[in-house]
Structure formats: structure tokens, C-alpha cells
Amino acid sequence: MSLATHEDGEVMLGTMHLERDEFRHAMSQFPTGVALVTISANGERRGITVNSLTSVSLEPPMLLVCFHRNSAVLERLKRVRTFAVNVLSTDQQEIATRFGRPETAGNSHSLDDAMASDIDGVPTLADCLTAIVCDIEVTFEAGSHTVVLASPRRIVARHRQGRGALGFWQSRYLPVGDRNLDERG
């Protein structure tokens, strides 16, 4: 954040006067991938769509994912401290939409047995591009979200030719990657 001194001597952080919608629009210009974070807690298998996900380090391997503080999945995740990141393909937009909406009586974030199989006791989507089972290293609060730093424990790549990744840009889902990429080399 930058400091700005106005003529009247007032010092402000650079983000103090940004409107929420202005910031949201600016960030929507940055395309992201889409993943489903899955957990198992007290016999319940749950999921939530995320797009605030990035690798942090290769040595040691570490990733970062952000959750809204009010997320029911986050509270369970803090207790079990293990989760899976399921990288979604373009044909999994319906899953991203379902688990991206707030959980209500009409929109459950429960995973059924047909959707997921367990890896190291953590549910993973059977048809995702890649599943990464992780252990939480650190969590901290940042604004309206909780940031989770985690270490991958196991990776299962399920890439199939002709399937691109699901992306998110300007508040819309979009395909990422050329379906013919594997054929061109």
C-alpha cells in the first residue's frame, strides 16, 4: 500500500478510498484458474469453489488458497488441517457454479460418492485435471478472508487429451488452453 500526503497534510493509505466494486472490477481483469477445495470432517465430505489459488514456492513446495471468513468449509478445514485442491476442467463448470454459491438448504456443498474418491482419506473429484492433497502449515486473517498456506503431500495428475482447464475472467467462466495443444506438441 502506498502513502499519499494531501495538501491539507492528511496522510492516507492508497487503498482507503477505493470502492469495493471498483476494486472487484479491476481484479476481474486478471484471469484465474478455478478449483474445488474438498475436505472430510466428521464423516462429511464437503467442497467449495476457489479461484484465489497460487503456488508460493517450489522449494519446499507450497501453495496459497483464500477463503471468505464466513465459509462453513473453512471452519471445518481449520479443524482437520488437510484438504485437496481439485483443478477443474472446462466440462466441470456446473460443479464450480454449485460449490461457488453460498451454501443453503437448496444448495448443499456435500460431495456424493459418485463425485469423489478418497486419496489419503481426503475426497478428490474423480474427473478433475489434477488433485493435490495438502496439509495446512499456516493460516492468517487478511481483510474479509483467511489465507491458508499449505504443503502438498500428494499429487494425482489426471490430464486427458483434449480437456482444457476452467478459467474465470471478468466474472465469467471460460476455457483455458487449446484443446488441440497435445496434438501440436
Contacts in CASP RR format, 6 or more apart in sequence:
PFRMAT RR
TARGET T0000
AUTHOR 0000-0000-0000
METHOD contacts of the structure
MODEL  1
MSLATHEDGEVMLGTMHLERDEFRHAMSQFPTGVALVTISANGERRGITV
NSLTSVSLEPPMLLVCFHRNSAVLERLKRVRTFAVNVLSTDQQEIATRFG
RPETAGNSHSLDDAMASDIDGVPTLADCLTAIVCDIEVTFEAGSHTVVLA
SPRRIVARHRQGRGALGFWQSRYLPVGDRNLDERG
1 13 0 8 1.000
1 14 0 8 1.000
1 15 0 8 1.000
2 13 0 8 1.000
2 14 0 8 1.000
3 11 0 8 1.000
3 12 0 8 1.000
3 13 0 8 1.000
3 14 0 8 1.000
4 11 0 8 1.000
4 12 0 8 1.000
4 13 0 8 1.000
4 14 0 8 1.000
5 11 0 8 1.000
6 12 0 8 1.000
15 23 0 8 1.000
28 169 0 8 1.000
28 170 0 8 1.000
28 171 0 8 1.000
29 169 0 8 1.000
29 170 0 8 1.000
30 169 0 8 1.000
31 167 0 8 1.000
31 168 0 8 1.000
31 169 0 8 1.000
31 174 0 8 1.000
31 176 0 8 1.000
32 51 0 8 1.000
32 52 0 8 1.000
32 53 0 8 1.000
32 167 0 8 1.000
32 168 0 8 1.000
32 169 0 8 1.000
33 51 0 8 1.000
33 53 0 8 1.000
33 87 0 8 1.000
33 88 0 8 1.000
33 165 0 8 1.000
33 166 0 8 1.000
33 167 0 8 1.000
33 168 0 8 1.000
33 176 0 8 1.000
34 49 0 8 1.000
34 50 0 8 1.000
34 51 0 8 1.000
34 88 0 8 1.000
34 96 0 8 1.000
34 165 0 8 1.000
34 166 0 8 1.000
34 167 0 8 1.000
34 168 0 8 1.000
34 173 0 8 1.000
35 49 0 8 1.000
35 50 0 8 1.000
35 51 0 8 1.000
35 53 0 8 1.000
35 65 0 8 1.000
35 85 0 8 1.000
35 86 0 8 1.000
35 87 0 8 1.000
35 88 0 8 1.000
36 47 0 8 1.000
36 48 0 8 1.000
36 49 0 8 1.000
36 50 0 8 1.000
36 85 0 8 1.000
36 86 0 8 1.000
36 88 0 8 1.000
36 92 0 8 1.000
36 95 0 8 1.000
36 96 0 8 1.000
36 99 0 8 1.000
36 125 0 8 1.000
36 128 0 8 1.000
37 47 0 8 1.000
37 48 0 8 1.000
37 49 0 8 1.000
37 50 0 8 1.000
37 65 0 8 1.000
37 67 0 8 1.000
37 73 0 8 1.000
37 77 0 8 1.000
37 83 0 8 1.000
37 84 0 8 1.000
37 85 0 8 1.000
37 86 0 8 1.000
38 45 0 8 1.000
38 46 0 8 1.000
38 47 0 8 1.000
38 83 0 8 1.000
38 84 0 8 1.000
38 86 0 8 1.000
38 111 0 8 1.000
38 116 0 8 1.000
38 122 0 8 1.000
38 123 0 8 1.000
38 124 0 8 1.000
38 125 0 8 1.000
39 45 0 8 1.000
39 46 0 8 1.000
39 47 0 8 1.000
39 73 0 8 1.000
39 76 0 8 1.000
39 77 0 8 1.000
39 80 0 8 1.000
39 82 0 8 1.000
39 83 0 8 1.000
39 84 0 8 1.000
39 122 0 8 1.000
39 123 0 8 1.000
40 46 0 8 1.000
40 80 0 8 1.000
40 118 0 8 1.000
40 121 0 8 1.000
40 122 0 8 1.000
40 123 0 8 1.000
41 76 0 8 1.000
41 77 0 8 1.000
41 79 0 8 1.000
41 80 0 8 1.000
42 76 0 8 1.000
44 76 0 8 1.000
44 110 0 8 1.000
45 110 0 8 1.000
45 111 0 8 1.000
45 116 0 8 1.000
45 123 0 8 1.000
46 72 0 8 1.000
46 73 0 8 1.000
46 76 0 8 1.000
46 109 0 8 1.000
46 110 0 8 1.000
46 111 0 8 1.000
47 73 0 8 1.000
47 99 0 8 1.000
47 109 0 8 1.000
47 111 0 8 1.000
48 67 0 8 1.000
48 71 0 8 1.000
48 73 0 8 1.000
48 74 0 8 1.000
48 99 0 8 1.000
48 100 0 8 1.000
48 109 0 8 1.000
49 95 0 8 1.000
49 96 0 8 1.000
49 97 0 8 1.000
49 99 0 8 1.000
49 100 0 8 1.000
50 65 0 8 1.000
50 66 0 8 1.000
50 67 0 8 1.000
50 85 0 8 1.000
51 167 0 8 1.000
51 168 0 8 1.000
52 64 0 8 1.000
52 65 0 8 1.000
52 66 0 8 1.000
52 145 0 8 1.000
53 63 0 8 1.000
53 64 0 8 1.000
53 65 0 8 1.000
53 66 0 8 1.000
53 85 0 8 1.000
54 63 0 8 1.000
54 64 0 8 1.000
55 61 0 8 1.000
55 62 0 8 1.000
55 63 0 8 1.000
55 64 0 8 1.000
56 62 0 8 1.000
56 63 0 8 1.000
56 64 0 8 1.000
56 149 0 8 1.000
60 151 0 8 1.000
61 151 0 8 1.000
61 152 0 8 1.000
62 137 0 8 1.000
62 149 0 8 1.000
62 150 0 8 1.000
62 151 0 8 1.000
62 152 0 8 1.000
63 85 0 8 1.000
63 132 0 8 1.000
63 134 0 8 1.000
63 149 0 8 1.000
63 150 0 8 1.000
63 152 0 8 1.000
64 147 0 8 1.000
64 148 0 8 1.000
64 149 0 8 1.000
64 150 0 8 1.000
65 85 0 8 1.000
65 147 0 8 1.000
65 148 0 8 1.000
65 150 0 8 1.000
66 142 0 8 1.000
66 145 0 8 1.000
66 146 0 8 1.000
66 147 0 8 1.000
66 148 0 8 1.000
67 73 0 8 1.000
67 74 0 8 1.000
67 77 0 8 1.000
67 145 0 8 1.000
67 146 0 8 1.000
67 148 0 8 1.000
68 74 0 8 1.000
68 144 0 8 1.000
68 145 0 8 1.000
68 146 0 8 1.000
69 141 0 8 1.000
69 143 0 8 1.000
69 144 0 8 1.000
69 145 0 8 1.000
69 146 0 8 1.000
72 103 0 8 1.000
72 109 0 8 1.000
73 109 0 8 1.000
74 146 0 8 1.000
77 83 0 8 1.000
77 136 0 8 1.000
77 148 0 8 1.000
78 136 0 8 1.000
78 139 0 8 1.000
81 135 0 8 1.000
81 136 0 8 1.000
82 120 0 8 1.000
82 121 0 8 1.000
82 122 0 8 1.000
82 133 0 8 1.000
82 134 0 8 1.000
82 135 0 8 1.000
82 136 0 8 1.000
82 153 0 8 1.000
83 122 0 8 1.000
83 133 0 8 1.000
83 134 0 8 1.000
83 136 0 8 1.000
83 150 0 8 1.000
84 119 0 8 1.000
84 122 0 8 1.000
84 123 0 8 1.000
84 124 0 8 1.000
84 131 0 8 1.000
84 132 0 8 1.000
84 133 0 8 1.000
84 134 0 8 1.000
85 131 0 8 1.000
85 132 0 8 1.000
85 134 0 8 1.000
86 124 0 8 1.000
86 125 0 8 1.000
86 128 0 8 1.000
86 130 0 8 1.000
86 131 0 8 1.000
87 128 0 8 1.000
87 129 0 8 1.000
87 130 0 8 1.000
87 131 0 8 1.000
87 132 0 8 1.000
87 165 0 8 1.000
88 95 0 8 1.000
88 96 0 8 1.000
88 125 0 8 1.000
88 128 0 8 1.000
88 129 0 8 1.000
88 165 0 8 1.000
88 166 0 8 1.000
89 127 0 8 1.000
89 128 0 8 1.000
89 129 0 8 1.000
89 163 0 8 1.000
89 164 0 8 1.000
89 165 0 8 1.000
89 166 0 8 1.000
90 163 0 8 1.000
90 164 0 8 1.000
90 165 0 8 1.000
90 166 0 8 1.000
90 175 0 8 1.000
90 176 0 8 1.000
91 163 0 8 1.000
92 125 0 8 1.000
92 127 0 8 1.000
92 128 0 8 1.000
92 166 0 8 1.000
93 166 0 8 1.000
93 173 0 8 1.000
95 115 0 8 1.000
95 125 0 8 1.000
96 166 0 8 1.000
96 173 0 8 1.000
97 173 0 8 1.000
98 107 0 8 1.000
99 109 0 8 1.000
101 107 0 8 1.000
103 109 0 8 1.000
111 123 0 8 1.000
115 125 0 8 1.000
115 126 0 8 1.000
116 123 0 8 1.000
116 124 0 8 1.000
116 125 0 8 1.000
116 126 0 8 1.000
117 123 0 8 1.000
117 124 0 8 1.000
117 126 0 8 1.000
118 124 0 8 1.000
119 131 0 8 1.000
119 133 0 8 1.000
119 154 0 8 1.000
119 156 0 8 1.000
120 133 0 8 1.000
120 153 0 8 1.000
120 154 0 8 1.000
122 133 0 8 1.000
124 131 0 8 1.000
124 133 0 8 1.000
124 156 0 8 1.000
125 131 0 8 1.000
127 158 0 8 1.000
128 158 0 8 1.000
129 157 0 8 1.000
129 158 0 8 1.000
129 159 0 8 1.000
129 163 0 8 1.000
129 164 0 8 1.000
129 165 0 8 1.000
130 155 0 8 1.000
130 156 0 8 1.000
130 157 0 8 1.000
130 158 0 8 1.000
130 159 0 8 1.000
131 155 0 8 1.000
131 156 0 8 1.000
131 158 0 8 1.000
132 152 0 8 1.000
132 154 0 8 1.000
132 155 0 8 1.000
132 156 0 8 1.000
133 152 0 8 1.000
133 153 0 8 1.000
133 154 0 8 1.000
133 155 0 8 1.000
134 150 0 8 1.000
134 151 0 8 1.000
134 152 0 8 1.000
134 153 0 8 1.000
135 150 0 8 1.000
135 151 0 8 1.000
135 153 0 8 1.000
136 148 0 8 1.000
136 149 0 8 1.000
136 150 0 8 1.000
137 149 0 8 1.000
137 150 0 8 1.000
137 151 0 8 1.000
138 148 0 8 1.000
138 149 0 8 1.000
139 146 0 8 1.000
139 147 0 8 1.000
139 148 0 8 1.000
139 149 0 8 1.000
140 146 0 8 1.000
140 147 0 8 1.000
141 147 0 8 1.000
161 182 0 8 1.000
161 183 0 8 1.000
162 179 0 8 1.000
162 180 0 8 1.000
162 181 0 8 1.000
162 182 0 8 1.000
163 179 0 8 1.000
164 175 0 8 1.000
164 176 0 8 1.000
164 177 0 8 1.000
164 179 0 8 1.000
165 175 0 8 1.000
165 176 0 8 1.000
165 177 0 8 1.000
166 173 0 8 1.000
166 174 0 8 1.000
166 175 0 8 1.000
166 176 0 8 1.000
167 173 0 8 1.000
167 174 0 8 1.000
167 175 0 8 1.000
167 176 0 8 1.000
168 174 0 8 1.000
178 184 0 8 1.000
END
